[in-house]
Amino acid sequence: MTRLRALDERELIDYVTAQRWYGSKGREVARAGVVDHVELPGLMIVLLEIVFPEGTHEVYQLLVGETLDGLAEPAVARELVHLIRTGVAQRSAGEAAIEFHHVEGFAGLGTELVTSRPIESEQSNSSVVFDEAVYLKAFRRLEPGLNPELEMLRFLTEHGFRNLPPLGGWYSYVGTPLEATLGIVQEFIPDGLDGWELALDELEAAPERFLGRVRGLGAVTGSMHAVLASDPTDPNFAPETPSLESLGLLTASVDEEIEQLFLTLPEDIEALAPIAGRGEEIRDRLRQLTHAGTTGRAIRNHGDLHLGQTLWADNAWIILDFEGEPARSLAERRRKRSPLRDVAGMLRSFAYATSAVGILRGTSAPEGWEERARQEFLDGYLEAVDPTIIPVGQEAFDKLLAVFELEKAVYELRYELQMRPDWLPIPVAGIVRMLEEPVAT
């Protein structure tokens, strides 16, 4: 722990709060302290607690080598993968331990870990790719319990879903109430094309070609949901019938979000003009959608599905990043929900691509492209999904899907107000479209 002792509390706080994976930027920090640490060959795994003035706290994983940014050192990252391949346990000073596990066959994966490169775009965690064949992700903010990414990857792999990068192994902190997943290793797909970038590229150069791929994306999503609902013996994944109050609770939370957002909506932003003063109208539309009839089943789902969570490789779609929305708690991310929440996320992604090609590439999507993409995706989805987990009848399906799309668009509106005002027309157009669509009564 020599390197760690050389740093005072202020240096640790300054380091963590400056990282892109730090989740509470802008909040005052009262103090920081080491919860536990485990010394390994060439590196140290440190659990650091950040405490806020009101008494709440967050715990982060530090991987310390020659520097605090040990994962940027190839030797440190290689050692982590080596430990996962060998599957050993390492004790801390107390009763806790770091356990390393590998999936059968991973120890012999044909790569010597010669080259390494960090994934610079990663925001909430830290990732390294070796030899364009092995992908290591270290979870930074830790919460007690099984990380949903590991849980979902294991379940989907064991139940035959193949449209994902195969899981190689993981490492976890165990033996205390803080037991948490620390990181995972997967096979890396070197020739995969990012789904978001592919959509923009082809909207610019070959929009019909991308439409030809979208039905397959719907089918993969439907197949994923069918697999996630396939094991009634596993309590963490067994489908559940939502209570009569569940849709009411959902719409109540969306209603509150709409009310709060429109109370503070700026009056001097031209892009907001189409929805200015229409908060009550939007809330009334939400109440109309609440009468959806059947709601299908609640299942585990991806939780943050959009084009940026997909790859196109070997003429097939791959789904990535099963961790869920980083801003939500681990318990929320593991909650069973309607599969249509994932569907809504992808449909909103098509809306974003349609507009973003103009913002980022200076060109226009063909007229009607978004509607055609939506229909292709939904057709593929309905062909592959287990029909017992979605609402019965087109009207009930459309109403519940519209609730989730409205929830997503309101979230987008708040985000763009804070982060990208130039993109405000995208969620605004989505909300206007939902207001103008007829609702069956």
N, C-alpha and C positions, 0 to 999 in steps of 0.2 A: 504493500500500500504506500510505498515511498513517494511515488508521483502524486498521489492524492493528498498525502500529508503536506506536501509542499505548497498546496493551494489553500488559500483561506476561503471562508464562506462567501465573501463578496465576489471572488474570482469564479467560484462555481455558479453563483447566481447569474453573473454577467455572461458566462459561457452558455448556459442552458437557455436563458431568455433571448439570446441572440440567434438561436438556431431556427431554421425554417420549420422544424418539426415541433417546436414548442407551441402548445395549444392555447395559451392564455396571454397572448401579446397585449400589452397595454395595461395589464393589471399590476398593481403594486405588490411586491413580494416582501413579506415580513422577515423570513429567514429560510435557510436551507440546511439540510443535514443528511448524512449517509445513513440509510436504513439498514443496509447490509451490503456486503461485497464478497466476491469469490475470486481468488487469485488462481489463474490458469497459466499454462505455459505461454509466455509472450503477451498475455493480456490480462486484464482484470474486468470483471463484470460488476458494475456498481449500481445499486438502487438508490437514487437520490430523491429525497422528499423536498418539494417546494411548498412552503406554507404561506398563506395569504393573511392579511390583517384580520379578516373576520373569522379566522380559525379553520377554514377549509384548506385542503391540501391536494396536491397531485404528485404522483411518483413517476420518475423517468428512469429509463435504462441508459447508463453510460457505458461505453465500451472503450476502456482506457488502454492505450499502448504506450508508445513514446510520448504521445500527446493525449489530451482529452478526446480528440477526434480520432480514436483508434481505428474505427471502421474504415477510415480513409487510407489506412496503412495496409497494403496488400497482405503482409504477414499476419496481421490480426484477423482479417476476414478469412484468410485461408485456414487459420487455426480453428475458427468456429466451424467451418464446413467439415474439417477433419474430425473434430469431436462429434459432430452429428453422424458422420459416417461410421465411427467406431462405437457410438452408442454407450457412453460411459456416464457416470454420475460424479459430480464434484461437490464436496462439502464446503459450506461456509464456516465461519467461526462458531456459529451456533448450531441449531438443529436443522436449519434449512439446507437445501442442496439445489444445484443446477443439474437437471437431468437432460441428456441428449438421446434422441431416438431417431432411427432411420427406418424408412419403408424398405421392405424386402427388395433387393436388386439395386438400391441406390448406392451401396458401398462400392459396387463394381462399375458404376457409371464411368464410361470411358473418357475421362478428362483428368489431366494432371494439375489443373488449377494454375496454369502458367501465367496467363494474362488476367487482369481484373480491371473493371471500370465501374465507377459509381453511377447510379441513375440520378442525374441531376434534377429531373422533374418531380421526383418524389417529394411530397409536401409534409405528410404527417408521420412518416417512418423513414428508415434509411435502407437503401438497397444497393447490392453490388452484383455484377455479372462476371462470371469466370469463363474464359475461353468460349464465350458466346454459347455456352451449354448449360451452365448452372447458375441459378438465381437465388441469392440470399437476401431475405428481408428481415430486418431487426425492428421490432415494435418499440417505439420510444415511450409513449405514455402508457403506463401499466395500470390495469384495474384487476381486482381479484376475479378469477374465473377463467374459463376456457375462451380464448379469443375466437370469435365466430369465423374468421378466415380459416384457421386450422380445423375447426369443427366441421365447417361446410365442405372443405376440400376432402377431408377423410370420408365423410358420409357419401359425397357424390362419387368419389373414386371407388369406394367399396360397393356401391350400388350400380356401377356400370356406366356412369356418365363420362363420356370421353372428350367433350368439347371444353377442356381446360388444360392448363399446363400441369403435368403429373407432379404430385407431391413427392418430395424426396425424404424429408425428415423435419424435425423441429427440436427446439430446446425450451425448457420451462423452468421456472423457479417454484420449488415445492417445499412443503414442510412447515409453513406458517400460514396465518389467515390471508396473507397477500398472494397466495399461490396464483401464478399468472403465466401465460404464454409469452415467451421472450422473442421468439423468431421462428421463421420457417425457411426451408429450402425447397425449391421447385426446379424442374427442368426448364431451361430457357428456350423460347421459340425464336431462333435468330432471324428468320425471314418473315415474321409476322408483321403485317401492316396495321398500324393503329387505326381503329375504326373511324374515329373522328377525322383524322387527317385524310383517310381514304375517301370519306364522304365529301369533304371540301374539294379534294383533288378532282373527283369525278363529277361533282356538281359543276365545276369549272370547265372540265374537258369532255366528260362523257356521262351526263346525268342518267341516261337510260341504262347504262351498264350498272350503275350502282343500284338502281331500282331492281334490276335483275337479281341482285344479291339479297335484297331486303326480306323476301319471303323466307329464305333460308335462315335469316337471323330470327325471325318470328318462330320458326320451327324449332330452332335450338333453344330459345327461351321457353317455349311450351314444353319441350322435352325435359329441360332442367326442372321446371315446376312439377312435372309428372313424377320425376325421380325423387324430388324432395318430399313428395306426398306419398311415397310408395311403401313406407315401413310403419305400420300401425303398432309395432312392438317396441319402437324406440320412443320413449316419452318426450325426448327433445325434438323429435321430428314428426311424430304422429299428427295427422291432420285433426283439427278441432272444429266443431260447429260453433260459430260465433254466437254469443248471447244476443237477445233481442235489443239489449242496450248498446251493443258494441258500435253499430253504425251511428247511433245517436251521440255516443262519446266522441267518435271520430269527427262528425260534423260540428259538434260543439267546440272542439279544439280548433278546427279550421275557422269557424265563425269568430272565435275570440281573436285569432290571428288577423283576420280581415278587419275586425273592428279596431284593434290597436293600430294596425298599419295605416288605415285611412284617417284616423284621428291625427296622425302626424305627417301625412303626405304633403310634401311641399306644393305650394300653389303656383310657383314661378318656373316650373320646368315644363317646357312645351311638350316633351314626349309623353307626359302624363295626362295631357288634355283629354284623350279619349275615355279615360276612366275617372276623371276628376269629378268629385261629388257623387259618385255612383256606388259608394260603399254599401248603402242599404239595398240597392238593387242587386249587388253581387251576393249579399247575405240572403236575400229573398230567393235568388236562384239556387243557392246551396240548400235552403230549406225544401225547395221543390224536389231536388235530387235525393233528399233523405228518404223519400218514399220509394225505395228501390225494390221493395219486395225481398226476394231471396238474395243472400249475399255470398253464397258458396261456402268454401271452407277457409279456415285460417291455417297457413302453413309457414314454414321457414322460407324466406326468400332472400334474394341477393341483397336488397336494401339500398342500393345506390347504382341502379342499372342505367347506363347511358352509353352512347357510342364510344366514349373515351375509355370504357371498361371492356372493350372488345378488341380482338385481333382478327384479321383475315389471313389465313395461312393454309396452303395446300388445298385451295378451293373450298374451305370450310371456315365457319365462325368459331372463335375461341372466346370464352368468357373469362374475365380476369377479376381480381380484387374483390374477394367475398367478405371483406372486413366490415362493410356497411358504412354509413355516414359517420366520419370521424367525430363530428360534433356531438353525436348522441352517446349516451352511456352504453357500457357493454350490455347491461340488462335490456335496454331498449333495442339494441341491435340484434339481440337473440330472440326477441319477441316474435311470435307467429302473427302474420298479417295476411290480408287478402293478396293473392298473387297479382291482382290487377294493379297493385302499387308499383311493382316492377314494370308492368306494361306501360303505365302512365309515364314513368321516367323515360322510357325509350321513345315514346311518342313525342314527348317534350323535346327530346334530343333532336328529332327530325326537324322540329320547328326552329331550334337553334341553328342547325346546319343550314337551313334554307335562308336564314337572315345573315348568318355569320359569313357565308360565302361572299356576300356583298361588302360587309365591313372589312374582312380580312383579305379578300382576293379581288375586290373591285368588279365583280361580275354579278349577274342576277340568275337566280334559279329559274328554271322554266315554270311558266304559269301552271298551277295545279300540282306541282311536284310533291309538295308536302302531303297533300291529300292522298296522292297515289302511293307514297311511301307508307303512310299510315295504313292504308287498306292492304297493301302487300304484306306488311308485318302482321297485321291482325289475321289475315287469311292463313298465313303460315303458322301462327300461334295456335289458332283454333283447330288446325289439323293435327297438332302434336300434343296439346295439353290434355290432361285427364279431365273430362267434362264434369266430373263430380265435384271439382274444387272451385269452379267458377259459377257465377249466378246463372240460374235457369232462365232461358228466354233472352232475346235480343234487347228488349227494353230494360230489364233489370241489369244486364251486362253493361249497357251503355250508360245508365245512370250511375252505377258504382264507379265505373271507369272515369266518368266526368268529375266525380267527387275528388278522386285522386289527382286528376289533371289540374283541377282548380287548386288543390292543396299545393301542388308542385309549382304552379304559376305564381301563387302568392309568395311562396318561399323565394322564387327567382326574383320577384319584384323587390323584395326587401334586400336581397343580396346585391342586385345591380344598383340600387340606390346608394349602397355603401361602397361598392367596389368598382363598378363600371357603368357610370351614368350613360355613356354612349350606347350601351346595349339595352337600355330601358325599353325601346320599342318592341323587343322580342316578348318579354312577359306581358306587356300591355296588350299586344295583339292577341296573345293567347287568351287573356281574360275577356277581351271584347268578343272573340270568336265564341267563347262559351256562353256569353250573355245573349248572343244573337241566335244561337241554335235553339230550335224548338224543343221543349221538354214534354214528353207524354205525361198525361195526368191519369 
